């Protein structure tokens, strides 16, 4: 699938990057879960939710942080530092880290770096499984 002709992702707000990154990340999780075997939709959904919640995403960031480039860390920080409504079920630090991770995934996706998106996701997933 071709990415639409969108302006330079560096010029998009961190919340827009996180908006896209949330969808990218969830699709990666759903696809990976489905690869492990077919199951009723409710079971697939429960497995997905466990991996796309703020706590799991914040933990995922800590797994990949040492492997990130300076540019990637900068995008993460932009997402993390944005002002956002924090839900009651997550601490501010956890929710901000999750938003930063989503911004990073959105940025890389919109930049066309699918291989890097998949590489970082594998690092997160393998750490979660190990």
Buried (B, 14 or more C-beta within 10 A) or exposed (E): EEEEEEEEBEEBEBBBBBBBBBBBBBEBBBEBBEEEEEEEEEEBEEBBEEBBBBBBBBBBBEBBEEEBEEEBBBBBBBBBEBEBEBEEEBEEEBBBBBBBBBBBBBBBBBBEBEEBBEEBBEBBBEEBEE
